Amino acid sequence: MELSPIRRIKPYHSVFCRNLTKHRMNPMKKRLRIILLITLMSLFSLGLEAGQECFPEDILPDNMFPSVRIETSMGDIVVELNRLRAPATSNNFLRYVLEKQYDGTIFHRVMADFVVQGGGYSEDLEERDLHSPVINESGNGLRNMPMTIAMARYDDPHSATSQFYFNLSANSSLDPNARSWGYTVFGDVVSGQDVISAIAAVETEYNENLDATDVPVKPVFILSATVLEEPH
């Protein structure tokens, strides 16, 4: 099953990120291969902003496994991020946390036995400011297992921005395989599993404004997201 951010406007993708989707080249003429090589070398040597935006700057670099408390209207959840396996995705999540972009947002998609998704909308369904998409790190060995946190995205594998989800089941359909990219898992829920289970049980309905099903009838809020100074 596809797990996309619910948005009416597709975000801008940098040229460098788009090029990264072509991870497997078909046999081509030598001239085309040389042109591609020169283009990639130019991007790296010039340090173009388009390429750099796929890899957010290190945040709290001395902590490889930072913990974040997500205070919700139904209780607290603590996640431990795995920057060893998903450095770019963890830094991307941390910058939204430190900028308070998750505070006051809602969980807008709740699918029993599948996922609880949020991090993109206010109660009025206004989308928050977004950074450029982050590179896909789904091949890091972390799987979409119960009570893990991962990033939602579009069909473009390198299109994840702010929206994340909690896995409620072993969702192997969201893991990478030989023919397709997966959805990047970047941490584990270390406390508040009961809170996530309670959110997963709320009543949902079709929402005309989002043109989406599985939207909670009564909003479930992310009140705040805070980096913990000490491991949980």
MDAnalysis code that builds the backbone (N, CA, C; Angstrom):
import MDAnalysis as mda
import numpy as np

u = mda.Universe.empty(696, n_residues=232, atom_resindex=np.repeat(np.arange(232), 3), trajectory=True)
u.add_TopologyAttr("name", ["N", "CA", "C"] * 232)
u.add_TopologyAttr("resid", np.arange(1, 233))
u.add_TopologyAttr("resname", ["MET", "GLU", "LEU", "SER", "PRO", "ILE", "ARG", "ARG", "ILE", "LYS", "PRO", "TYR", "HIS", "SER", "VAL", "PHE", "CYS", "ARG", "ASN", "LEU", "THR", "LYS", "HIS", "ARG", "MET", "ASN", "PRO", "MET", "LYS", "LYS", "ARG", "LEU", "ARG", "ILE", "ILE", "LEU", "LEU", "ILE", "THR", "LEU", "MET", "SER", "LEU", "PHE", "SER", "LEU", "GLY", "LEU", "GLU", "ALA", "GLY", "GLN", "GLU", "CYS", "PHE", "PRO", "GLU", "ASP", "ILE", "LEU", "PRO", "ASP", "ASN", "MET", "PHE", "PRO", "SER", "VAL", "ARG", "ILE", "GLU", "THR", "SER", "MET", "GLY", "ASP", "ILE", "VAL", "VAL", "GLU", "LEU", "ASN", "ARG", "LEU", "ARG", "ALA", "PRO", "ALA", "THR", "SER", "ASN", "ASN", "PHE", "LEU", "ARG", "TYR", "VAL", "LEU", "GLU", "LYS", "GLN", "TYR", "ASP", "GLY", "THR", "ILE", "PHE", "HIS", "ARG", "VAL", "MET", "ALA", "ASP", "PHE", "VAL", "VAL", "GLN", "GLY", "GLY", "GLY", "TYR", "SER", "GLU", "ASP", "LEU", "GLU", "GLU", "ARG", "ASP", "LEU", "HIS", "SER", "PRO", "VAL", "ILE", "ASN", "GLU", "SER", "GLY", "ASN", "GLY", "LEU", "ARG", "ASN", "MET", "PRO", "MET", "THR", "ILE", "ALA", "MET", "ALA", "ARG", "TYR", "ASP", "ASP", "PRO", "HIS", "SER", "ALA", "THR", "SER", "GLN", "PHE", "TYR", "PHE", "ASN", "LEU", "SER", "ALA", "ASN", "SER", "SER", "LEU", "ASP", "PRO", "ASN", "ALA", "ARG", "SER", "TRP", "GLY", "TYR", "THR", "VAL", "PHE", "GLY", "ASP", "VAL", "VAL", "SER", "GLY", "GLN", "ASP", "VAL", "ILE", "SER", "ALA", "ILE", "ALA", "ALA", "VAL", "GLU", "THR", "GLU", "TYR", "ASN", "GLU", "ASN", "LEU", "ASP", "ALA", "THR", "ASP", "VAL", "PRO", "VAL", "LYS", "PRO", "VAL", "PHE", "ILE", "LEU", "SER", "ALA", "THR", "VAL", "LEU", "GLU", "GLU", "PRO", "HIS"])
u.atoms.positions = np.array([
    [0.844, -1.197, 0.000],
    [0.000, 0.000, 0.000],
    [0.871, 1.235, 0.000],
    [0.508, 2.206, -0.823],
    [1.252, 3.458, -0.873],
    [0.971, 4.286, 0.368],
    [1.980, 4.927, 0.882],
    [1.816, 5.763, 2.069],
    [2.335, 7.146, 1.742],
    [1.460, 8.003, 1.231],
    [1.859, 9.333, 0.779],
    [1.394, 10.388, 1.760],
    [2.135, 11.512, 1.812],
    [1.611, 12.643, 2.559],
    [0.338, 13.129, 1.893],
    [-0.660, 13.496, 2.685],
    [-1.875, 14.056, 2.110],
    [-1.619, 15.533, 1.889],
    [-1.432, 15.920, 0.643],
    [-1.202, 17.313, 0.308],
    [-1.851, 17.631, -1.021],
    [-2.288, 18.856, -1.170],
    [-2.896, 19.271, -2.420],
    [-1.866, 19.796, -3.396],
    [-0.692, 20.164, -2.899],
    [0.359, 20.714, -3.746],
    [1.613, 19.889, -3.532],
    [2.135, 19.360, -4.622],
    [3.343, 18.558, -4.524],
    [4.538, 19.457, -4.284],
    [5.411, 19.136, -3.319],
    [6.532, 20.018, -3.010],
    [7.586, 20.018, -4.104],
    [8.406, 21.094, -4.108],
    [9.518, 21.194, -5.036],
    [10.560, 20.137, -4.722],
    [11.085, 19.514, -5.758],
    [12.172, 18.546, -5.587],
    [13.404, 19.074, -6.301],
    [14.521, 19.058, -5.642],
    [15.744, 19.549, -6.270],
    [16.172, 18.602, -7.375],
    [16.890, 19.158, -8.347],
    [17.363, 18.355, -9.474],
    [18.248, 17.227, -8.985],
    [19.084, 17.525, -8.002],
    [19.992, 16.506, -7.500],
    [19.234, 15.342, -6.890],
    [18.179, 15.638, -6.131],
    [17.374, 14.572, -5.532],
    [16.712, 13.738, -6.608],
    [16.229, 14.389, -7.639],
    [15.572, 13.633, -8.705],
    [16.569, 12.710, -9.380],
    [17.789, 13.204, -9.583],
    [18.792, 12.365, -10.221],
    [19.115, 11.137, -9.399],
    [19.006, 11.265, -8.075],
    [19.322, 10.134, -7.210],
    [18.344, 8.991, -7.382],
    [17.137, 9.240, -7.914],
    [16.171, 8.162, -8.108],
    [16.647, 7.192, -9.180],
    [17.567, 7.630, -10.009],
    [18.070, 6.779, -11.078],
    [19.254, 5.985, -10.557],
    [18.969, 5.150, -9.560],
    [20.050, 4.452, -8.883],
    [20.610, 3.299, -9.702],
    [19.884, 2.904, -10.783],
    [20.355, 1.783, -11.598],
    [20.321, 2.218, -13.057],
    [21.500, 2.441, -13.680],
    [21.564, 2.908, -15.051],
    [21.409, 1.757, -16.021],
    [20.606, 1.980, -17.066],
    [20.537, 1.034, -18.156],
    [21.764, 1.239, -19.041],
    [22.155, 0.208, -19.819],
    [23.296, 0.376, -20.726],
    [23.042, 1.548, -21.666],
    [23.986, 2.459, -21.759],
    [23.833, 3.649, -22.594],
    [25.111, 3.874, -23.374],
    [25.003, 4.776, -24.308],
    [26.178, 5.119, -25.097],
    [27.223, 5.782, -24.213],
    [28.463, 5.620, -24.587],
    [29.558, 6.152, -23.791],
    [29.437, 7.652, -23.598],
    [28.985, 8.340, -24.625],
    [28.889, 9.796, -24.534],
    [27.915, 10.228, -23.447],
    [26.777, 9.553, -23.360],
    [25.792, 9.892, -22.344],
    [26.313, 9.605, -20.946],
    [27.060, 8.519, -20.806],
    [27.629, 8.197, -19.496],
    [28.626, 9.262, -19.063],
    [29.427, 9.746, -20.020],
    [30.409, 10.778, -19.696],
    [29.723, 12.063, -19.287],
    [28.650, 12.428, -20.010],
    [27.901, 13.646, -19.679],
    [27.320, 13.544, -18.280],
    [26.742, 12.387, -17.952],
    [26.167, 12.189, -16.619],
    [27.238, 12.295, -15.547],
    [28.394, 11.684, -15.801],
    [29.487, 11.714, -14.828],
    [29.959, 13.148, -14.597],
    [30.105, 13.894, -15.681],
    [30.551, 15.286, -15.558],
    [29.532, 16.100, -14.767],
    [28.239, 15.862, -15.025],
    [27.186, 16.595, -14.324],
    [27.233, 16.324, -12.832],
    [27.360, 15.053, -12.449],
    [27.403, 14.695, -11.031],
    [28.654, 15.256, -10.362],
    [29.775, 15.197, -11.057],
    [31.008, 15.736, -10.496],
    [30.891, 17.240, -10.293],
    [30.211, 17.895, -11.210],
    [30.028, 19.337, -11.079],
    [29.176, 19.674, -9.869],
    [28.116, 18.892, -9.656],
    [27.241, 19.136, -8.516],
    [27.999, 18.999, -7.204],
    [28.815, 17.960, -7.111],
    [29.569, 17.751, -5.880],
    [30.644, 18.827, -5.700],
    [31.362, 19.137, -6.762],
    [32.467, 20.077, -6.635],
    [31.994, 21.490, -6.350],
    [30.849, 21.862, -6.899],
    [30.332, 23.211, -6.685],
    [29.555, 23.340, -5.389],
    [29.172, 22.188, -4.806],
    [28.412, 22.225, -3.563],
    [27.093, 22.945, -3.739],
    [26.391, 22.639, -4.818],
    [25.146, 23.334, -5.098],
    [24.139, 23.153, -3.981],
    [23.392, 24.192, -3.719],
    [22.391, 24.168, -2.660],
    [21.378, 23.057, -2.907],
    [21.048, 22.811, -4.178],
    [20.062, 21.775, -4.492],
    [20.493, 20.433, -3.967],
    [21.805, 20.140, -4.088],
    [22.268, 18.868, -3.583],
    [22.357, 18.843, -2.075],
    [22.813, 19.940, -1.490],
    [23.001, 19.995, -0.057],
    [21.678, 19.869, 0.679],
    [20.593, 20.354, 0.103],
    [19.312, 20.334, 0.788],
    [18.794, 18.915, 0.987],
    [19.293, 17.966, 0.214],
    [18.894, 16.568, 0.406],
    [19.498, 15.990, 1.679],
    [20.561, 16.603, 2.158],
    [21.291, 16.132, 3.324],
    [21.338, 17.255, 4.366],
    [20.354, 17.320, 5.255],
    [20.327, 18.394, 6.257],
    [21.594, 18.411, 7.095],
    [21.941, 19.585, 7.583],
    [23.107, 19.721, 8.451],
    [22.919, 18.919, 9.731],
    [24.047, 18.484, 10.308],
    [23.988, 17.734, 11.563],
    [23.396, 18.600, 12.670],
    [22.475, 18.019, 13.405],
    [21.858, 18.681, 14.550],
    [22.163, 17.838, 15.779],
    [22.685, 18.468, 16.823],
    [23.121, 17.750, 18.023],
    [24.052, 16.605, 17.636],
    [25.144, 16.905, 16.949],
    [26.010, 15.869, 16.376],
    [26.657, 14.945, 17.392],
    [26.726, 15.346, 18.650],
    [27.370, 14.506, 19.660],
    [26.470, 13.381, 20.164],
    [25.223, 13.385, 19.740],
    [24.268, 12.361, 20.194],
    [23.796, 11.557, 18.991],
    [24.279, 10.324, 18.876],
    [23.912, 9.487, 17.735],
    [22.498, 8.930, 17.849],
    [21.968, 8.880, 19.083],
    [20.635, 8.318, 19.296],
    [19.786, 9.274, 20.142],
    [19.473, 10.447, 19.602],
    [18.695, 11.422, 20.380],
    [17.268, 10.949, 20.622],
    [16.734, 11.330, 21.777],
    [15.351, 10.995, 22.120],
    [14.486, 12.244, 22.018],
    [13.274, 12.059, 21.520],
    [12.334, 13.166, 21.363],
    [11.021, 12.790, 22.042],
    [10.540, 13.686, 22.898],
    [9.232, 13.494, 23.525],
    [8.174, 14.209, 22.681],
    [7.163, 13.444, 22.268],
    [6.046, 13.995, 21.515],
    [4.842, 14.002, 22.448],
    [4.499, 15.195, 22.913],
    [3.358, 15.336, 23.810],
    [2.091, 15.468, 22.966],
    [1.160, 14.545, 23.143],
    [-0.077, 14.584, 22.377],
    [-1.254, 14.840, 23.313],
    [-2.408, 15.098, 22.718],
    [-3.618, 15.333, 23.510],
    [-4.127, 14.049, 24.160],
    [-3.486, 12.916, 23.861],
    [-3.878, 11.645, 24.454],
    [-2.768, 11.027, 25.291],
    [-1.666, 11.756, 25.462],
    [-0.566, 11.247, 26.263],
    [0.768, 11.466, 25.572],
    [1.842, 11.109, 26.280],
    [3.201, 11.343, 25.770],
    [3.764, 10.103, 25.074],
    [4.546, 10.376, 24.033],
    [5.256, 9.348, 23.280],
    [6.724, 9.754, 23.229],
    [7.632, 8.819, 23.456],
    [9.062, 9.101, 23.331],
    [9.645, 8.194, 22.257],
    [10.355, 8.805, 21.329],
    [11.015, 8.040, 20.268],
    [12.519, 8.225, 20.376],
    [13.255, 7.180, 20.078],
    [14.713, 7.256, 19.998],
    [15.097, 7.176, 18.530],
    [15.772, 8.202, 18.036],
    [16.173, 8.257, 16.639],
    [17.482, 7.508, 16.433],
    [17.615, 6.907, 15.268],
    [18.822, 6.142, 14.953],
    [19.611, 6.882, 13.873],
    [20.452, 7.803, 14.312],
    [21.218, 8.576, 13.344],
    [22.357, 7.752, 12.744],
    [22.704, 6.643, 13.364],
    [23.719, 5.767, 12.804],
    [23.235, 5.158, 11.497],
    [21.946, 4.776, 11.456],
    [21.364, 4.150, 10.272],
    [20.677, 5.153, 9.345],
    [20.130, 6.216, 9.910],
    [19.363, 7.183, 9.109],
    [19.771, 8.607, 9.474],
    [20.995, 8.996, 9.151],
    [21.483, 10.316, 9.578],
    [20.726, 11.485, 8.961],
    [20.488, 11.452, 7.660],
    [19.809, 12.572, 7.004],
    [18.369, 12.696, 7.475],
    [17.682, 11.575, 7.589],
    [16.282, 11.587, 8.018],
    [16.156, 12.040, 9.462],
    [17.063, 11.590, 10.319],
    [17.040, 12.006, 11.724],
    [17.282, 13.500, 11.846],
    [18.251, 14.018, 11.108],
    [18.513, 15.455, 11.141],
    [17.330, 16.251, 10.604],
    [16.693, 15.723, 9.586],
    [15.503, 16.380, 9.026],
    [14.401, 16.471, 10.076],
    [14.147, 15.370, 10.774],
    [13.115, 15.356, 11.815],
    [13.481, 16.307, 12.954],
    [14.746, 16.285, 13.354],
    [15.185, 17.122, 14.465],
    [15.049, 18.615, 14.154],
    [15.292, 19.006, 12.904],
    [15.179, 20.434, 12.603],
    [13.732, 20.901, 12.688],
    [12.782, 20.047, 12.309],
    [11.372, 20.412, 12.478],
    [11.009, 20.489, 13.962],
    [11.583, 19.576, 14.753],
    [11.327, 19.597, 16.199],
    [11.856, 20.887, 16.816],
    [13.104, 21.223, 16.525],
    [13.723, 22.402, 17.125],
    [13.076, 23.700, 16.637],
    [12.512, 23.691, 15.453],
    [11.817, 24.870, 14.927],
    [10.363, 24.952, 15.395],
    [9.949, 23.961, 16.207],
    [8.588, 23.909, 16.754],
    [7.525, 23.770, 15.658],
    [7.919, 23.198, 14.540],
    [6.979, 23.057, 13.437],
    [5.913, 21.987, 13.700],
    [6.208, 21.046, 14.592],
    [5.222, 20.004, 14.899],
    [4.227, 20.446, 15.967],
    [4.575, 21.469, 16.721],
    [3.701, 21.910, 17.823],
    [2.382, 22.432, 17.261],
    [1.280, 21.888, 17.771],
    [-0.036, 22.323, 17.327],
    [-0.543, 21.633, 16.071],
    [0.189, 20.632, 15.577],
    [-0.291, 19.881, 14.420],
    [-1.165, 18.722, 14.880],
    [-1.736, 18.005, 13.921],
    [-2.648, 16.906, 14.243],
    [-2.171, 15.602, 13.593],
    [-2.697, 14.510, 14.106],
    [-2.575, 13.232, 13.411],
    [-3.758, 13.155, 12.445],
    [-3.476, 13.304, 11.164],
    [-4.555, 13.419, 10.184],
    [-4.902, 12.113, 9.491],
    [-4.141, 11.073, 9.741],
    [-4.444, 9.762, 9.137],
    [-4.258, 8.679, 10.189],
    [-5.318, 7.954, 10.480],
    [-5.276, 6.864, 11.447],
    [-5.891, 5.631, 10.792],
    [-5.086, 4.611, 10.583],
    [-5.528, 3.385, 9.925],
    [-5.222, 2.214, 10.849],
    [-6.253, 1.643, 11.430],
    [-6.083, 0.548, 12.386],
    [-5.256, -0.578, 11.783],
    [-4.347, -1.120, 12.579],
    [-3.466, -2.215, 12.168],
    [-2.520, -1.837, 11.041],
    [-2.388, -0.538, 10.766],
    [-1.462, -0.097, 9.725],
    [-0.572, 1.027, 10.255],
    [-1.061, 2.274, 10.239],
    [-0.226, 3.389, 10.680],
    [-1.051, 4.478, 11.352],
    [-0.341, 5.308, 12.127],
    [-0.845, 6.585, 12.641],
    [0.086, 7.647, 12.071],
    [-0.458, 8.579, 11.289],
    [0.374, 9.533, 10.551],
    [0.041, 10.970, 10.932],
    [1.073, 11.809, 11.018],
    [0.857, 13.213, 11.352],
    [2.059, 14.058, 10.993],
    [2.074, 15.283, 11.554],
    [3.207, 16.164, 11.369],
    [3.114, 17.127, 10.211],
    [1.925, 17.241, 9.591],
    [1.841, 18.098, 8.418],
    [0.829, 19.219, 8.467],
    [-0.190, 19.083, 9.339],
    [-1.295, 20.034, 9.313],
    [-1.657, 20.562, 10.694],
    [-2.161, 21.798, 10.705],
    [-2.755, 22.367, 11.899],
    [-4.198, 21.885, 12.002],
    [-4.884, 22.256, 13.076],
    [-6.287, 21.863, 13.249],
    [-7.145, 22.398, 12.105],
    [-6.772, 23.545, 11.564],
    [-7.515, 24.152, 10.453],
    [-7.082, 23.594, 9.109],
    [-6.264, 22.538, 9.144],
    [-5.761, 21.876, 7.943],
    [-4.890, 22.787, 7.099],
    [-4.212, 23.702, 7.771],
    [-3.218, 24.535, 7.117],
    [-1.878, 23.814, 7.166],
    [-1.214, 23.756, 6.023],
    [0.067, 23.067, 5.969],
    [1.173, 23.950, 6.529],
    [2.074, 23.339, 7.289],
    [3.184, 24.077, 7.874],
    [4.274, 24.341, 6.828],
    [5.164, 25.277, 7.167],
    [6.295, 25.556, 6.292],
    [7.173, 24.311, 6.175],
    [7.662, 24.072, 4.979],
    [8.424, 22.859, 4.718],
    [9.830, 23.174, 4.236],
    [10.767, 22.324, 4.651],
    [12.098, 22.340, 4.071],
    [12.065, 21.515, 2.787],
    [13.129, 21.585, 2.032],
    [13.234, 20.750, 0.843],
    [13.235, 19.277, 1.243],
    [12.805, 18.395, 0.352],
    [12.743, 16.960, 0.673],
    [14.114, 16.396, 1.036],
    [14.064, 15.308, 1.785],
    [15.286, 14.657, 2.253],
    [15.516, 13.383, 1.444],
    [16.763, 12.978, 1.332],
    [17.111, 11.776, 0.594],
    [16.493, 10.539, 1.254],
    [16.135, 9.559, 0.446],
    [15.543, 8.319, 0.938],
    [16.639, 7.414, 1.515],
    [16.455, 6.983, 2.760],
    [17.418, 6.101, 3.421],
    [16.780, 4.762, 3.799],
    [15.788, 4.336, 3.023],
    [15.048, 3.117, 3.384],
    [15.896, 1.852, 3.307],
    [17.037, 1.910, 2.626],
    [17.902, 0.739, 2.532],
    [18.873, 0.616, 3.685],
    [18.546, 1.211, 4.820],
    [19.468, 1.237, 5.967],
    [19.378, 0.006, 6.862],
    [18.522, -0.924, 6.518],
    [18.393, -2.146, 7.320],
    [17.309, -2.092, 8.365],
    [16.757, -0.908, 8.627],
    [15.655, -0.783, 9.586],
    [14.339, -1.067, 8.869],
    [13.489, -1.879, 9.472],
    [12.255, -2.310, 8.824],
    [11.033, -1.629, 9.450],
    [9.964, -1.617, 8.688],
    [8.695, -1.044, 9.153],
    [7.988, -2.044, 10.064],
    [8.524, -2.179, 11.254],
    [8.000, -3.083, 12.262],
    [7.127, -2.317, 13.251],
    [6.314, -3.034, 14.052],
    [5.445, -2.343, 15.013],
    [6.226, -1.404, 15.938],
    [5.660, -0.232, 16.152],
    [6.195, 0.785, 17.051],
    [7.559, 1.306, 16.609],
    [7.695, 1.464, 15.311],
    [8.812, 2.211, 14.750],
    [8.258, 3.500, 14.148],
    [9.129, 4.485, 13.956],
    [8.741, 5.755, 13.347],
    [9.424, 5.860, 11.989],
    [8.672, 6.331, 10.994],
    [9.187, 6.408, 9.626],
    [8.594, 7.624, 8.924],
    [9.132, 7.936, 7.744],
    [8.708, 9.115, 6.998],
    [7.728, 8.760, 5.886],
    [6.657, 9.572, 5.775],
    [5.736, 9.453, 4.650],
    [6.339, 10.192, 3.456],
    [5.908, 9.815, 2.252],
    [6.429, 10.454, 1.043],
    [5.467, 10.226, -0.124],
    [5.814, 10.845, -1.277],
    [5.087, 10.619, -2.514],
    [5.698, 9.439, -3.260],
    [5.261, 9.237, -4.517],
    [5.850, 8.182, -5.347],
    [7.344, 8.413, -5.551],
    [7.727, 9.683, -5.678],
    [9.142, 10.018, -5.752],
    [9.797, 9.569, -4.447],
    [10.776, 8.661, -4.506],
    [11.345, 8.135, -3.252],
    [12.032, 9.189, -2.399],
    [12.466, 10.286, -3.013],
    [13.180, 11.329, -2.278],
    [12.281, 12.543, -2.053],
    [11.066, 12.313, -1.586],
    [10.097, 13.412, -1.448],
    [9.600, 13.614, -0.022],
    [10.197, 12.923, 0.960],
    [9.768, 13.086, 2.352],
    [10.147, 14.471, 2.878],
    [9.221, 15.098, 3.600],
    [9.502, 16.411, 4.206],
    [9.240, 16.345, 5.706],
    [8.016, 16.695, 6.143],
    [7.752, 16.757, 7.588],
    [6.886, 15.622, 8.104],
    [6.048, 15.049, 7.254],
    [5.079, 14.066, 7.751],
    [5.745, 12.730, 8.087],
    [5.378, 12.205, 9.243],
    [5.923, 10.933, 9.717],
    [4.773, 10.028, 10.144],
    [5.088, 8.778, 10.404],
    [4.055, 7.851, 10.867],
    [4.650, 6.833, 11.827],
    [3.775, 6.274, 12.658],
    [4.112, 5.169, 13.538],
    [3.536, 3.896, 12.935],
    [4.344, 2.870, 12.832],
    [3.860, 1.576, 12.356],
    [3.102, 0.864, 13.470],
    [1.930, 0.345, 13.113],
    [1.125, -0.408, 14.070],
    [1.292, -1.910, 13.891],
    [1.777, -2.316, 12.732],
    [1.967, -3.732, 12.416],
    [3.296, -3.901, 11.689],
    [3.614, -5.146, 11.357],
    [4.788, -5.413, 10.533],
    [4.407, -5.119, 9.084],
    [4.732, -3.926, 8.629],
    [4.315, -3.461, 7.303],
    [5.421, -3.680, 6.278],
    [5.594, -4.941, 5.898],
    [6.670, -5.265, 4.959],
    [6.450, -4.623, 3.593],
    [5.210, -4.260, 3.271],
    [4.935, -3.615, 1.984],
    [5.577, -2.228, 1.899],
    [5.968, -1.678, 3.039],
    [6.593, -0.358, 3.063],
    [8.117, -0.434, 3.067],
    [8.657, -1.656, 3.117],
    [10.101, -1.843, 3.094],
    [10.606, -1.882, 1.648],
    [11.880, -1.560, 1.430],
    [12.422, -1.619, 0.065],
    [12.541, -3.057, -0.419],
    [12.544, -3.217, -1.736],
    [12.788, -4.529, -2.323],
    [13.637, -4.344, -3.576],
    [13.838, -5.418, -4.297],
    [14.738, -5.362, -5.450],
    [14.240, -4.435, -6.550],
    [12.953, -4.109, -6.527],
    [12.389, -3.313, -7.624],
    [11.927, -1.922, -7.216],
    [11.875, -1.647, -5.939],
    [11.354, -0.335, -5.533],
    [11.964, 0.130, -4.219],
    [11.960, 1.451, -4.052],
    [12.388, 2.055, -2.799],
    [11.331, 1.817, -1.730],
    [11.756, 1.904, -0.479],
    [10.815, 1.775, 0.624],
    [10.575, 3.106, 1.297],
    [10.036, 3.044, 2.513],
    [9.772, 4.224, 3.341],
    [10.743, 4.185, 4.518],
    [11.455, 5.269, 4.716],
    [12.585, 5.286, 5.643],
    [12.158, 5.204, 7.107],
    [12.575, 4.139, 7.772],
    [12.439, 4.017, 9.228],
    [13.664, 4.664, 9.854],
    [13.444, 5.502, 10.874],
    [14.580, 6.207, 11.467],
    [14.580, 6.194, 12.986],
    [13.746, 5.352, 13.609],
    [13.772, 5.275, 15.061],
    [12.740, 4.325, 15.621],
    [12.758, 4.205, 16.939],
    [11.848, 3.309, 17.658],
    [11.074, 4.073, 18.719],
    [9.877, 3.598, 18.995],
    [9.093, 4.131, 20.113],
    [9.582, 3.439, 21.375],
    [10.101, 4.215, 22.307],
    [10.645, 3.614, 23.528],
    [9.693, 3.753, 24.713],
    [8.709, 4.632, 24.620],
    [7.643, 4.692, 25.619],
    [6.432, 5.368, 24.984],
    [5.266, 5.069, 25.555],
    [4.036, 5.625, 25.007],
    [3.398, 4.743, 23.948],
    [3.786, 3.481, 23.932],
    [3.164, 2.564, 22.973],
    [1.658, 2.471, 23.187],
    [1.244, 2.553, 24.460],
    [-0.190, 2.509, 24.763],
    [-0.906, 3.745, 24.228],
    [-0.205, 4.865, 24.198],
    [-0.799, 6.094, 23.653],
    [-1.045, 5.936, 22.152],
    [-0.055, 5.385, 21.462],
    [-0.212, 5.163, 20.021],
    [-1.356, 4.187, 19.750],
    [-1.453, 3.148, 20.562],
    [-2.545, 2.190, 20.392],
    [-3.903, 2.851, 20.624],
    [-3.959, 3.770, 21.582],
    [-5.208, 4.485, 21.846],
    [-5.573, 5.401, 20.678],
    [-4.575, 6.071, 20.114],
    [-4.835, 6.919, 18.945],
    [-5.324, 6.065, 17.783],
    [-4.743, 4.889, 17.628],
    [-5.120, 4.002, 16.528],
    [-6.569, 3.537, 16.621],
    [-7.150, 3.656, 17.802],
    [-8.522, 3.175, 18.017],
    [-9.575, 4.276, 17.891],
    [-9.172, 5.525, 17.603],
    [-10.160, 6.606, 17.542],
    [-11.051, 6.446, 16.307],
    [-12.217, 7.049, 16.385],
    [-13.156, 7.001, 15.264],
    [-12.664, 7.899, 14.135],
    [-12.788, 7.422, 12.912],
    [-12.342, 8.187, 11.751],
    [-13.478, 8.347, 10.744],
    [-13.253, 9.263, 9.793],
    [-14.264, 9.523, 8.768],
    [-13.603, 10.117, 7.532],
    [-14.394, 10.261, 6.470],
    [-13.918, 10.945, 5.274],
    [-13.912, 12.442, 5.529],
    [-12.831, 13.098, 5.113],
    [-12.722, 14.545, 5.271],
    [-12.692, 15.193, 3.892],
    [-13.683, 16.032, 3.630],
    [-13.810, 16.642, 2.305],
    [-12.668, 17.604, 2.008],
    [-12.223, 18.358, 3.010],
    [-11.163, 19.337, 2.789],
    [-9.855, 18.674, 2.383],
    [-9.554, 17.538, 2.990],
    [-8.349, 16.803, 2.633],
    [-8.579, 15.813, 1.507],
    [-9.869, 15.569, 1.208],
    [-10.242, 14.540, 0.233],
    [-9.568, 13.219, 0.614],
    [-9.733, 12.865, 1.879],
    [-9.059, 11.683, 2.403],
    [-9.942, 10.971, 3.420],
    [-9.797, 9.672, 3.452],
    [-10.466, 8.866, 4.464],
    [-9.539, 8.693, 5.657],
    [-10.041, 8.044, 6.686],
    [-9.238, 7.712, 7.865],
    [-8.745, 8.943, 8.623],
    [-9.532, 10.033, 8.578],
    [-9.212, 11.245, 9.327],
    [-9.982, 11.209, 10.647],
    [-9.329, 11.370, 11.788],
    [-10.043, 11.319, 13.076],
    [-11.203, 12.313, 13.132],
    [-12.338, 11.832, 13.662],
    [-13.513, 12.696, 13.824],
    [-13.190, 13.805, 14.816],
    [-12.588, 13.434, 15.930],
    [-12.138, 14.399, 16.929],
    [-10.629, 14.527, 16.794],
    [-10.117, 15.737, 16.508],
    [-8.674, 15.886, 16.274],
    [-7.819, 15.376, 17.430],
    [-6.749, 14.709, 17.063],
    [-5.725, 14.292, 18.034],
    [-4.507, 15.165, 17.778],
    [-4.117, 15.942, 18.786],
    [-3.088, 16.958, 18.610],
    [-1.702, 16.497, 19.024],
    [-0.704, 17.029, 18.319],
    [0.668, 17.035, 18.811],
    [0.829, 18.383, 19.497],
    [0.855, 18.385, 20.809],
    [0.940, 19.651, 21.567],
    [2.346, 20.226, 21.491],
    [3.338, 19.344, 21.564],
    [4.727, 19.792, 21.468],
    [5.621, 18.605, 21.167],
    [6.772, 18.909, 20.604],
    [7.822, 17.906, 20.386],
    [9.120, 18.502, 20.879],
    [9.811, 17.761, 21.772],
    [10.979, 18.301, 22.459],
    [12.093, 17.280, 22.503],
    [13.310, 17.732, 22.216],
    [14.469, 16.866, 22.332],
    [14.830, 16.714, 23.810],
    [14.992, 15.488, 24.274],
    [15.334, 15.237, 25.673],
    [16.845, 15.360, 25.870],
    [17.226, 15.956, 26.975],
    [18.650, 16.145, 27.247],
    [19.337, 14.836, 27.617],
    [18.610, 13.952, 28.257],
    [19.170, 12.670, 28.665],
    [18.435, 11.544, 27.956],
    [19.112, 10.422, 27.663],
    [18.429, 9.274, 27.060],
    [17.271, 8.828, 27.913],
    [16.198, 8.401, 27.275],
    [15.010, 8.027, 28.036],
    [15.172, 6.618, 28.625],
])
